[in-house]
Amino acid sequence: MTRPQTRTRTRLALLGFIAAVGVGACTPTVRLQVDPIQIYAKLDADVRVRLDKELQDLLVENPNLF
């Protein structure tokens, strides 16, 4: 191999590397931002009493449930 061919190959490899880096640097960036959601919930004591009553009725109907 002669010396000018080696320089040409080295230059082509360097140009290829620079082109690959340049194309890689131009890739788009996608960012997703989600705003926090605030949920206000008020549990009433009546709901708990009803659930307790339903659970007691269920246990009476199915004593082997648990």
PDB file of N, CA, C, O and CB in Angstrom:
ATOM      1  N   MET A   1       0.843  -1.165   0.000  1.00  0.00           N
ATOM      2  CA  MET A   1       0.000   0.000   0.000  1.00  0.00           C
ATOM      3  C   MET A   1       0.894   1.235   0.000  1.00  0.00           C
ATOM      4  O   MET A   1       1.887   1.311   0.722  1.00  0.00           O
ATOM      5  CB  MET A   1      -0.962  -0.006   1.214  1.00  0.00           C
ATOM      6  N   THR A   2       0.518   2.173  -0.811  1.00  0.00           N
ATOM      7  CA  THR A   2       1.320   3.393  -0.868  1.00  0.00           C
ATOM      8  C   THR A   2       0.804   4.402   0.135  1.00  0.00           C
ATOM      9  O   THR A   2      -0.316   4.294   0.633  1.00  0.00           O
ATOM     10  CB  THR A   2       1.307   3.991  -2.281  1.00  0.00           C
ATOM     11  N   ARG A   3       1.613   5.351   0.413  1.00  0.00           N
ATOM     12  CA  ARG A   3       1.299   6.338   1.439  1.00  0.00           C
ATOM     13  C   ARG A   3       0.091   7.215   1.084  1.00  0.00           C
ATOM     14  O   ARG A   3      -0.718   7.463   1.978  1.00  0.00           O
ATOM     15  CB  ARG A   3       2.503   7.213   1.678  1.00  0.00           C
ATOM     16  N   PRO A   4      -0.092   7.699  -0.142  1.00  0.00           N
ATOM     17  CA  PRO A   4      -1.273   8.524  -0.466  1.00  0.00           C
ATOM     18  C   PRO A   4      -2.592   7.768  -0.274  1.00  0.00           C
ATOM     19  O   PRO A   4      -3.596   8.376   0.097  1.00  0.00           O
ATOM     20  CB  PRO A   4      -1.181   9.021  -1.908  1.00  0.00           C
ATOM     21  N   GLN A   5      -2.607   6.457  -0.518  1.00  0.00           N
ATOM     22  CA  GLN A   5      -3.835   5.685  -0.319  1.00  0.00           C
ATOM     23  C   GLN A   5      -4.188   5.605   1.158  1.00  0.00           C
ATOM     24  O   GLN A   5      -5.365   5.645   1.519  1.00  0.00           O
ATOM     25  CB  GLN A   5      -3.686   4.274  -0.904  1.00  0.00           C
ATOM     26  N   THR A   6      -3.191   5.493   2.004  1.00  0.00           N
ATOM     27  CA  THR A   6      -3.427   5.433   3.440  1.00  0.00           C
ATOM     28  C   THR A   6      -4.008   6.742   3.938  1.00  0.00           C
ATOM     29  O   THR A   6      -4.927   6.742   4.758  1.00  0.00           O
ATOM     30  CB  THR A   6      -2.134   5.110   4.186  1.00  0.00           C
ATOM     31  N   ARG A   7      -3.492   7.842   3.460  1.00  0.00           N
ATOM     32  CA  ARG A   7      -4.013   9.155   3.860  1.00  0.00           C
ATOM     33  C   ARG A   7      -5.451   9.331   3.394  1.00  0.00           C
ATOM     34  O   ARG A   7      -6.283   9.873   4.122  1.00  0.00           O
ATOM     35  CB  ARG A   7      -3.134  10.282   3.292  1.00  0.00           C
ATOM     36  N   THR A   8      -5.741   8.879   2.195  1.00  0.00           N
ATOM     37  CA  THR A   8      -7.092   9.007   1.658  1.00  0.00           C
ATOM     38  C   THR A   8      -8.073   8.188   2.496  1.00  0.00           C
ATOM     39  O   THR A   8      -9.166   8.661   2.809  1.00  0.00           O
ATOM     40  CB  THR A   8      -7.136   8.557   0.182  1.00  0.00           C
ATOM     41  N   ARG A   9      -7.696   6.981   2.853  1.00  0.00           N
ATOM     42  CA  ARG A   9      -8.565   6.136   3.667  1.00  0.00           C
ATOM     43  C   ARG A   9      -8.755   6.742   5.060  1.00  0.00           C
ATOM     44  O   ARG A   9      -9.855   6.711   5.614  1.00  0.00           O
ATOM     45  CB  ARG A   9      -7.981   4.715   3.777  1.00  0.00           C
ATOM     46  N   THR A  10      -7.691   7.285   5.611  1.00  0.00           N
ATOM     47  CA  THR A  10      -7.781   7.904   6.928  1.00  0.00           C
ATOM     48  C   THR A  10      -8.699   9.114   6.880  1.00  0.00           C
ATOM     49  O   THR A  10      -9.511   9.312   7.784  1.00  0.00           O
ATOM     50  CB  THR A  10      -6.389   8.309   7.434  1.00  0.00           C
ATOM     51  N   ARG A  11      -8.581   9.914   5.849  1.00  0.00           N
ATOM     52  CA  ARG A  11      -9.438  11.086   5.704  1.00  0.00           C
ATOM     53  C   ARG A  11     -10.894  10.679   5.507  1.00  0.00           C
ATOM     54  O   ARG A  11     -11.792  11.297   6.079  1.00  0.00           O
ATOM     55  CB  ARG A  11      -8.969  11.947   4.531  1.00  0.00           C
ATOM     56  N   LEU A  12     -11.135   9.649   4.708  1.00  0.00           N
ATOM     57  CA  LEU A  12     -12.505   9.182   4.497  1.00  0.00           C
ATOM     58  C   LEU A  12     -13.094   8.633   5.793  1.00  0.00           C
ATOM     59  O   LEU A  12     -14.264   8.868   6.099  1.00  0.00           O
ATOM     60  CB  LEU A  12     -12.545   8.106   3.399  1.00  0.00           C
ATOM     61  N   ALA A  13     -12.281   7.902   6.553  1.00  0.00           N
ATOM     62  CA  ALA A  13     -12.767   7.374   7.826  1.00  0.00           C
ATOM     63  C   ALA A  13     -13.081   8.511   8.781  1.00  0.00           C
ATOM     64  O   ALA A  13     -14.088   8.465   9.489  1.00  0.00           O
ATOM     65  CB  ALA A  13     -11.737   6.422   8.451  1.00  0.00           C
ATOM     66  N   LEU A  14     -12.237   9.528   8.812  1.00  0.00           N
ATOM     67  CA  LEU A  14     -12.461  10.680   9.682  1.00  0.00           C
ATOM     68  C   LEU A  14     -13.707  11.446   9.252  1.00  0.00           C
ATOM     69  O   LEU A  14     -14.503  11.855  10.097  1.00  0.00           O
ATOM     70  CB  LEU A  14     -11.237  11.608   9.672  1.00  0.00           C
ATOM     71  N   LEU A  15     -13.883  11.642   7.962  1.00  0.00           N
ATOM     72  CA  LEU A  15     -15.085  12.326   7.470  1.00  0.00           C
ATOM     73  C   LEU A  15     -16.344  11.510   7.772  1.00  0.00           C
ATOM     74  O   LEU A  15     -17.383  12.074   8.118  1.00  0.00           O
ATOM     75  CB  LEU A  15     -14.973  12.582   5.955  1.00  0.00           C
ATOM     76  N   GLY A  16     -16.252  10.194   7.642  1.00  0.00           N
ATOM     77  CA  GLY A  16     -17.392   9.342   7.973  1.00  0.00           C
ATOM     78  C   GLY A  16     -17.746   9.437   9.449  1.00  0.00           C
ATOM     79  O   GLY A  16     -18.923   9.493   9.803  1.00  0.00           O
ATOM     80  N   PHE A  17     -16.740   9.456  10.308  1.00  0.00           N
ATOM     81  CA  PHE A  17     -16.970   9.583  11.739  1.00  0.00           C
ATOM     82  C   PHE A  17     -17.610  10.921  12.069  1.00  0.00           C
ATOM     83  O   PHE A  17     -18.558  10.980  12.852  1.00  0.00           O
ATOM     84  CB  PHE A  17     -15.663   9.422  12.506  1.00  0.00           C
ATOM     85  N   ILE A  18     -17.101  11.996  11.479  1.00  0.00           N
ATOM     86  CA  ILE A  18     -17.659  13.335  11.719  1.00  0.00           C
ATOM     87  C   ILE A  18     -19.103  13.400  11.219  1.00  0.00           C
ATOM     88  O   ILE A  18     -19.959  13.992  11.877  1.00  0.00           O
ATOM     89  CB  ILE A  18     -16.796  14.425  11.020  1.00  0.00           C
ATOM     90  N   ALA A  19     -19.376  12.804  10.076  1.00  0.00           N
ATOM     91  CA  ALA A  19     -20.748  12.802   9.545  1.00  0.00           C
ATOM     92  C   ALA A  19     -21.681  12.014  10.466  1.00  0.00           C
ATOM     93  O   ALA A  19     -22.816  12.433  10.697  1.00  0.00           O
ATOM     94  CB  ALA A  19     -20.779  12.202   8.116  1.00  0.00           C
ATOM     95  N   ALA A  20     -21.218  10.882  10.991  1.00  0.00           N
ATOM     96  CA  ALA A  20     -22.051  10.074  11.889  1.00  0.00           C
ATOM     97  C   ALA A  20     -22.342  10.825  13.183  1.00  0.00           C
ATOM     98  O   ALA A  20     -23.464  10.783  13.687  1.00  0.00           O
ATOM     99  CB  ALA A  20     -21.365   8.732  12.202  1.00  0.00           C
ATOM    100  N   VAL A  21     -21.352  11.503  13.715  1.00  0.00           N
ATOM    101  CA  VAL A  21     -21.553  12.286  14.932  1.00  0.00           C
ATOM    102  C   VAL A  21     -22.500  13.448  14.647  1.00  0.00           C
ATOM    103  O   VAL A  21     -23.364  13.759  15.467  1.00  0.00           O
ATOM    104  CB  VAL A  21     -20.201  12.807  15.482  1.00  0.00           C
ATOM    105  N   GLY A  22     -22.348  14.079  13.514  1.00  0.00           N
ATOM    106  CA  GLY A  22     -23.215  15.203  13.144  1.00  0.00           C
ATOM    107  C   GLY A  22     -24.662  14.777  12.981  1.00  0.00           C
ATOM    108  O   GLY A  22     -25.569  15.477  13.430  1.00  0.00           O
ATOM    109  N   VAL A  23     -24.884  13.652  12.353  1.00  0.00           N
ATOM    110  CA  VAL A  23     -26.251  13.152  12.173  1.00  0.00           C
ATOM    111  C   VAL A  23     -26.826  12.727  13.518  1.00  0.00           C
ATOM    112  O   VAL A  23     -28.004  12.962  13.788  1.00  0.00           O
ATOM    113  CB  VAL A  23     -26.281  11.966  11.171  1.00  0.00           C
ATOM    114  N   GLY A  24     -26.019  12.111  14.354  1.00  0.00           N
ATOM    115  CA  GLY A  24     -26.479  11.695  15.676  1.00  0.00           C
ATOM    116  C   GLY A  24     -26.827  12.869  16.559  1.00  0.00           C
ATOM    117  O   GLY A  24     -27.712  12.763  17.408  1.00  0.00           O
ATOM    118  N   ALA A  25     -26.152  13.980  16.379  1.00  0.00           N
ATOM    119  CA  ALA A  25     -26.416  15.164  17.196  1.00  0.00           C
ATOM    120  C   ALA A  25     -27.721  15.852  16.791  1.00  0.00           C
ATOM    121  O   ALA A  25     -28.268  16.643  17.558  1.00  0.00           O
ATOM    122  CB  ALA A  25     -25.254  16.148  17.084  1.00  0.00           C
ATOM    123  N   CYS A  26     -28.212  15.559  15.611  1.00  0.00           N
ATOM    124  CA  CYS A  26     -29.424  16.225  15.119  1.00  0.00           C
ATOM    125  C   CYS A  26     -30.694  15.419  15.397  1.00  0.00           C
ATOM    126  O   CYS A  26     -31.762  15.776  14.900  1.00  0.00           O
ATOM    127  CB  CYS A  26     -29.303  16.478  13.629  1.00  0.00           C
ATOM    128  N   THR A  27     -30.603  14.364  16.162  1.00  0.00           N
ATOM    129  CA  THR A  27     -31.809  13.581  16.439  1.00  0.00           C
ATOM    130  C   THR A  27     -32.745  14.377  17.336  1.00  0.00           C
ATOM    131  O   THR A  27     -32.285  15.062  18.250  1.00  0.00           O
ATOM    132  CB  THR A  27     -31.450  12.227  17.098  1.00  0.00           C
ATOM    133  N   PRO A  28     -34.045  14.303  17.095  1.00  0.00           N
ATOM    134  CA  PRO A  28     -34.990  15.068  17.902  1.00  0.00           C
ATOM    135  C   PRO A  28     -35.108  14.513  19.324  1.00  0.00           C
ATOM    136  O   PRO A  28     -34.939  13.315  19.554  1.00  0.00           O
ATOM    137  CB  PRO A  28     -36.357  15.075  17.232  1.00  0.00           C
ATOM    138  N   THR A  29     -35.395  15.385  20.248  1.00  0.00           N
ATOM    139  CA  THR A  29     -35.583  15.000  21.640  1.00  0.00           C
ATOM    140  C   THR A  29     -37.057  15.169  21.985  1.00  0.00           C
ATOM    141  O   THR A  29     -37.650  16.214  21.718  1.00  0.00           O
ATOM    142  CB  THR A  29     -34.679  15.848  22.592  1.00  0.00           C
ATOM    143  N   VAL A  30     -37.639  14.144  22.576  1.00  0.00           N
ATOM    144  CA  VAL A  30     -39.041  14.187  22.965  1.00  0.00           C
ATOM    145  C   VAL A  30     -39.093  14.219  24.481  1.00  0.00           C
ATOM    146  O   VAL A  30     -38.522  13.358  25.150  1.00  0.00           O
ATOM    147  CB  VAL A  30     -39.840  12.967  22.391  1.00  0.00           C
ATOM    148  N   ARG A  31     -39.772  15.205  25.011  1.00  0.00           N
ATOM    149  CA  ARG A  31     -39.933  15.327  26.459  1.00  0.00           C
ATOM    150  C   ARG A  31     -41.419  15.320  26.775  1.00  0.00           C
ATOM    151  O   ARG A  31     -42.220  15.960  26.093  1.00  0.00           O
ATOM    152  CB  ARG A  31     -39.250  16.624  27.004  1.00  0.00           C
ATOM    153  N   LEU A  32     -41.770  14.586  27.817  1.00  0.00           N
ATOM    154  CA  LEU A  32     -43.157  14.491  28.245  1.00  0.00           C
ATOM    155  C   LEU A  32     -43.251  15.049  29.651  1.00  0.00           C
ATOM    156  O   LEU A  32     -42.563  14.588  30.562  1.00  0.00           O
ATOM    157  CB  LEU A  32     -43.677  13.021  28.184  1.00  0.00           C
ATOM    158  N   GLN A  33     -44.101  16.037  29.819  1.00  0.00           N
ATOM    159  CA  GLN A  33     -44.279  16.653  31.122  1.00  0.00           C
ATOM    160  C   GLN A  33     -45.739  16.501  31.525  1.00  0.00           C
ATOM    161  O   GLN A  33     -46.647  16.879  30.784  1.00  0.00           O
ATOM    162  CB  GLN A  33     -43.850  18.151  31.103  1.00  0.00           C
ATOM    163  N   VAL A  34     -45.945  15.948  32.701  1.00  0.00           N
ATOM    164  CA  VAL A  34     -47.298  15.740  33.210  1.00  0.00           C
ATOM    165  C   VAL A  34     -47.466  16.589  34.457  1.00  0.00           C
ATOM    166  O   VAL A  34     -46.681  16.493  35.400  1.00  0.00           O
ATOM    167  CB  VAL A  34     -47.572  14.229  33.514  1.00  0.00           C
ATOM    168  N   ASP A  35     -48.488  17.414  34.452  1.00  0.00           N
ATOM    169  CA  ASP A  35     -48.760  18.247  35.611  1.00  0.00           C
ATOM    170  C   ASP A  35     -49.370  17.390  36.711  1.00  0.00           C
ATOM    171  O   ASP A  35     -50.122  16.458  36.426  1.00  0.00           O
ATOM    172  CB  ASP A  35     -49.697  19.423  35.244  1.00  0.00           C
ATOM    173  N   PRO A  36     -49.057  17.694  37.952  1.00  0.00           N
ATOM    174  CA  PRO A  36     -49.636  16.900  39.045  1.00  0.00           C
ATOM    175  C   PRO A  36     -51.149  17.080  39.123  1.00  0.00           C
ATOM    176  O   PRO A  36     -51.683  18.159  38.867  1.00  0.00           O
ATOM    177  CB  PRO A  36     -48.996  17.288  40.385  1.00  0.00           C
ATOM    178  N   ILE A  37     -51.810  16.004  39.481  1.00  0.00           N
ATOM    179  CA  ILE A  37     -53.263  16.012  39.605  1.00  0.00           C
ATOM    180  C   ILE A  37     -53.613  16.024  41.085  1.00  0.00           C
ATOM    181  O   ILE A  37     -53.115  15.209  41.861  1.00  0.00           O
ATOM    182  CB  ILE A  37     -53.906  14.782  38.883  1.00  0.00           C
ATOM    183  N   GLN A  38     -54.465  16.949  41.460  1.00  0.00           N
ATOM    184  CA  GLN A  38     -54.894  17.026  42.849  1.00  0.00           C
ATOM    185  C   GLN A  38     -56.288  16.426  42.965  1.00  0.00           C
ATOM    186  O   GLN A  38     -57.215  16.826  42.260  1.00  0.00           O
ATOM    187  CB  GLN A  38     -54.876  18.494  43.363  1.00  0.00           C
ATOM    188  N   ILE A  39     -56.415  15.468  43.858  1.00  0.00           N
ATOM    189  CA  ILE A  39     -57.697  14.809  44.077  1.00  0.00           C
ATOM    190  C   ILE A  39     -58.125  15.087  45.508  1.00  0.00           C
ATOM    191  O   ILE A  39     -57.401  14.797  46.461  1.00  0.00           O
ATOM    192  CB  ILE A  39     -57.609  13.270  43.798  1.00  0.00           C
ATOM    193  N   TYR A  40     -59.292  15.641  45.636  1.00  0.00           N
ATOM    194  CA  TYR A  40     -59.838  15.917  46.959  1.00  0.00           C
ATOM    195  C   TYR A  40     -60.941  14.905  47.230  1.00  0.00           C
ATOM    196  O   TYR A  40     -61.896  14.794  46.462  1.00  0.00           O
ATOM    197  CB  TYR A  40     -60.375  17.386  47.066  1.00  0.00           C
ATOM    198  N   ALA A  41     -60.803  14.179  48.311  1.00  0.00           N
ATOM    199  CA  ALA A  41     -61.801  13.176  48.660  1.00  0.00           C
ATOM    200  C   ALA A  41     -62.183  13.349  50.118  1.00  0.00           C
ATOM    201  O   ALA A  41     -61.334  13.545  50.987  1.00  0.00           O
ATOM    202  CB  ALA A  41     -61.275  11.743  48.393  1.00  0.00           C
ATOM    203  N   LYS A  42     -63.466  13.272  50.358  1.00  0.00           N
ATOM    204  CA  LYS A  42     -63.967  13.362  51.718  1.00  0.00           C
ATOM    205  C   LYS A  42     -64.712  12.073  52.016  1.00  0.00           C
ATOM    206  O   LYS A  42     -65.731  11.768  51.396  1.00  0.00           O
ATOM    207  CB  LYS A  42     -64.885  14.614  51.913  1.00  0.00           C
ATOM    208  N   LEU A  43     -64.190  11.324  52.974  1.00  0.00           N
ATOM    209  CA  LEU A  43     -64.846  10.085  53.360  1.00  0.00           C
ATOM    210  C   LEU A  43     -65.772  10.383  54.521  1.00  0.00           C
ATOM    211  O   LEU A  43     -65.379  10.975  55.526  1.00  0.00           O
ATOM    212  CB  LEU A  43     -63.814   8.984  53.734  1.00  0.00           C
ATOM    213  N   ASP A  44     -66.957   9.975  54.362  1.00  0.00           N
ATOM    214  CA  ASP A  44     -67.960  10.216  55.386  1.00  0.00           C
ATOM    215  C   ASP A  44     -68.020   9.003  56.312  1.00  0.00           C
ATOM    216  O   ASP A  44     -67.797   7.876  55.870  1.00  0.00           O
ATOM    217  CB  ASP A  44     -69.352  10.503  54.749  1.00  0.00           C
ATOM    218  N   ALA A  45     -68.313   9.222  57.568  1.00  0.00           N
ATOM    219  CA  ALA A  45     -68.415   8.131  58.536  1.00  0.00           C
ATOM    220  C   ALA A  45     -69.541   7.178  58.163  1.00  0.00           C
ATOM    221  O   ALA A  45     -69.486   5.990  58.483  1.00  0.00           O
ATOM    222  CB  ALA A  45     -68.639   8.684  59.947  1.00  0.00           C
ATOM    223  N   ASP A  46     -70.553   7.692  57.493  1.00  0.00           N
ATOM    224  CA  ASP A  46     -71.676   6.856  57.086  1.00  0.00           C
ATOM    225  C   ASP A  46     -71.226   5.766  56.112  1.00  0.00           C
ATOM    226  O   ASP A  46     -71.745   4.651  56.148  1.00  0.00           O
ATOM    227  CB  ASP A  46     -72.775   7.714  56.450  1.00  0.00           C
ATOM    228  N   VAL A  47     -70.288   6.075  55.263  1.00  0.00           N
ATOM    229  CA  VAL A  47     -69.781   5.097  54.298  1.00  0.00           C
ATOM    230  C   VAL A  47     -69.129   3.939  55.039  1.00  0.00           C
ATOM    231  O   VAL A  47     -69.340   2.777  54.691  1.00  0.00           O
ATOM    232  CB  VAL A  47     -68.773   5.754  53.318  1.00  0.00           C
ATOM    233  N   ARG A  48     -68.350   4.248  56.041  1.00  0.00           N
ATOM    234  CA  ARG A  48     -67.682   3.205  56.802  1.00  0.00           C
ATOM    235  C   ARG A  48     -68.695   2.338  57.550  1.00  0.00           C
ATOM    236  O   ARG A  48     -68.543   1.117  57.601  1.00  0.00           O
ATOM    237  CB  ARG A  48     -66.683   3.822  57.782  1.00  0.00           C
ATOM    238  N   VAL A  49     -69.703   2.943  58.120  1.00  0.00           N
ATOM    239  CA  VAL A  49     -70.732   2.181  58.834  1.00  0.00           C
ATOM    240  C   VAL A  49     -71.446   1.241  57.880  1.00  0.00           C
ATOM    241  O   VAL A  49     -71.710   0.087  58.218  1.00  0.00           O
ATOM    242  CB  VAL A  49     -71.744   3.126  59.509  1.00  0.00           C
ATOM    243  N   ARG A  50     -71.759   1.732  56.687  1.00  0.00           N
ATOM    244  CA  ARG A  50     -72.430   0.882  55.705  1.00  0.00           C
ATOM    245  C   ARG A  50     -71.539  -0.277  55.280  1.00  0.00           C
ATOM    246  O   ARG A  50     -72.007  -1.409  55.151  1.00  0.00           O
ATOM    247  CB  ARG A  50     -72.840   1.703  54.483  1.00  0.00           C
ATOM    248  N   LEU A  51     -70.259   0.002  55.061  1.00  0.00           N
ATOM    249  CA  LEU A  51     -69.347  -1.068  54.668  1.00  0.00           C
ATOM    250  C   LEU A  51     -69.202  -2.092  55.785  1.00  0.00           C
ATOM    251  O   LEU A  51     -69.172  -3.294  55.521  1.00  0.00           O
ATOM    252  CB  LEU A  51     -67.976  -0.495  54.296  1.00  0.00           C
ATOM    253  N   ASP A  52     -69.113  -1.630  57.032  1.00  0.00           N
ATOM    254  CA  ASP A  52     -69.024  -2.556  58.157  1.00  0.00           C
ATOM    255  C   ASP A  52     -70.274  -3.424  58.239  1.00  0.00           C
ATOM    256  O   ASP A  52     -70.179  -4.626  58.487  1.00  0.00           O
ATOM    257  CB  ASP A  52     -68.822  -1.789  59.471  1.00  0.00           C
ATOM    258  N   LYS A  53     -71.422  -2.834  58.035  1.00  0.00           N
ATOM    259  CA  LYS A  53     -72.683  -3.578  58.082  1.00  0.00           C
ATOM    260  C   LYS A  53     -72.738  -4.607  56.951  1.00  0.00           C
ATOM    261  O   LYS A  53     -73.155  -5.744  57.173  1.00  0.00           O
ATOM    262  CB  LYS A  53     -73.888  -2.612  57.987  1.00  0.00           C
ATOM    263  N   GLU A  54     -72.324  -4.225  55.751  1.00  0.00           N
ATOM    264  CA  GLU A  54     -72.314  -5.146  54.615  1.00  0.00           C
ATOM    265  C   GLU A  54     -71.341  -6.292  54.867  1.00  0.00           C
ATOM    266  O   GLU A  54     -71.624  -7.433  54.501  1.00  0.00           O
ATOM    267  CB  GLU A  54     -71.940  -4.404  53.318  1.00  0.00           C
ATOM    268  N   LEU A  55     -70.211  -6.006  55.481  1.00  0.00           N
ATOM    269  CA  LEU A  55     -69.245  -7.057  55.789  1.00  0.00           C
ATOM    270  C   LEU A  55     -69.805  -8.021  56.834  1.00  0.00           C
ATOM    271  O   LEU A  55     -69.628  -9.234  56.718  1.00  0.00           O
ATOM    272  CB  LEU A  55     -67.927  -6.444  56.286  1.00  0.00           C
ATOM    273  N   GLN A  56     -70.474  -7.491  57.847  1.00  0.00           N
ATOM    274  CA  GLN A  56     -71.081  -8.355  58.864  1.00  0.00           C
ATOM    275  C   GLN A  56     -72.150  -9.249  58.249  1.00  0.00           C
ATOM    276  O   GLN A  56     -72.225 -10.436  58.564  1.00  0.00           O
ATOM    277  CB  GLN A  56     -71.687  -7.512  59.997  1.00  0.00           C
ATOM    278  N   ASP A  57     -72.976  -8.684  57.376  1.00  0.00           N
ATOM    279  CA  ASP A  57     -74.011  -9.479  56.710  1.00  0.00           C
ATOM    280  C   ASP A  57     -73.392 -10.569  55.832  1.00  0.00           C
ATOM    281  O   ASP A  57     -73.891 -11.693  55.779  1.00  0.00           O
ATOM    282  CB  ASP A  57     -74.918  -8.571  55.861  1.00  0.00           C
ATOM    283  N   LEU A  58     -72.314 -10.228  55.153  1.00  0.00           N
ATOM    284  CA  LEU A  58     -71.638 -11.196  54.296  1.00  0.00           C
ATOM    285  C   LEU A  58     -71.040 -12.335  55.113  1.00  0.00           C
ATOM    286  O   LEU A  58     -71.104 -13.495  54.707  1.00  0.00           O
ATOM    287  CB  LEU A  58     -70.547 -10.509  53.478  1.00  0.00           C
ATOM    288  N   LEU A  59     -70.464 -12.009  56.252  1.00  0.00           N
ATOM    289  CA  LEU A  59     -69.900 -13.037  57.115  1.00  0.00           C
ATOM    290  C   LEU A  59     -70.981 -13.936  57.715  1.00  0.00           C
ATOM    291  O   LEU A  59     -70.755 -15.129  57.916  1.00  0.00           O
ATOM    292  CB  LEU A  59     -69.088 -12.394  58.223  1.00  0.00           C
ATOM    293  N   VAL A  60     -72.149 -13.369  58.000  1.00  0.00           N
ATOM    294  CA  VAL A  60     -73.257 -14.180  58.518  1.00  0.00           C
ATOM    295  C   VAL A  60     -73.732 -15.151  57.435  1.00  0.00           C
ATOM    296  O   VAL A  60     -74.029 -16.309  57.727  1.00  0.00           O
ATOM    297  CB  VAL A  60     -74.435 -13.273  58.995  1.00  0.00           C
ATOM    298  N   GLU A  61     -73.803 -14.686  56.197  1.00  0.00           N
ATOM    299  CA  GLU A  61     -74.245 -15.524  55.096  1.00  0.00           C
ATOM    300  C   GLU A  61     -73.212 -16.600  54.744  1.00  0.00           C
ATOM    301  O   GLU A  61     -73.581 -17.721  54.395  1.00  0.00           O
ATOM    302  CB  GLU A  61     -74.536 -14.664  53.879  1.00  0.00           C
ATOM    303  N   ASN A  62     -71.913 -16.260  54.835  1.00  0.00           N
ATOM    304  CA  ASN A  62     -70.828 -17.176  54.469  1.00  0.00           C
ATOM    305  C   ASN A  62     -69.825 -17.261  55.618  1.00  0.00           C
ATOM    306  O   ASN A  62     -68.811 -16.564  55.589  1.00  0.00           O
ATOM    307  CB  ASN A  62     -70.122 -16.710  53.158  1.00  0.00           C
ATOM    308  N   PRO A  63     -70.075 -18.089  56.621  1.00  0.00           N
ATOM    309  CA  PRO A  63     -69.186 -18.128  57.773  1.00  0.00           C
ATOM    310  C   PRO A  63     -67.803 -18.679  57.452  1.00  0.00           C
ATOM    311  O   PRO A  63     -66.858 -18.405  58.193  1.00  0.00           O
ATOM    312  CB  PRO A  63     -69.807 -18.947  58.853  1.00  0.00           C
ATOM    313  N   ASN A  64     -67.652 -19.432  56.395  1.00  0.00           N
ATOM    314  CA  ASN A  64     -66.350 -20.006  56.023  1.00  0.00           C
ATOM    315  C   ASN A  64     -65.596 -19.144  55.015  1.00  0.00           C
ATOM    316  O   ASN A  64     -64.671 -19.620  54.357  1.00  0.00           O
ATOM    317  CB  ASN A  64     -66.541 -21.398  55.451  1.00  0.00           C
ATOM    318  N   LEU A  65     -65.979 -17.910  54.897  1.00  0.00           N
ATOM    319  CA  LEU A  65     -65.363 -17.024  53.906  1.00  0.00           C
ATOM    320  C   LEU A  65     -63.893 -16.744  54.235  1.00  0.00           C
ATOM    321  O   LEU A  65     -63.051 -16.705  53.339  1.00  0.00           O
ATOM    322  CB  LEU A  65     -66.140 -15.705  53.821  1.00  0.00           C
ATOM    323  N   PHE A  66     -63.592 -16.550  55.508  1.00  0.00           N
ATOM    324  CA  PHE A  66     -62.212 -16.273  55.897  1.00  0.00           C
ATOM    325  C   PHE A  66     -61.631 -17.412  56.658  1.00  0.00           C
ATOM    326  O   PHE A  66     -60.471 -17.353  57.067  1.00  0.00           O
ATOM    327  CB  PHE A  66     -62.124 -15.021  56.717  1.00  0.00           C
TER     328      PHE A  66
END
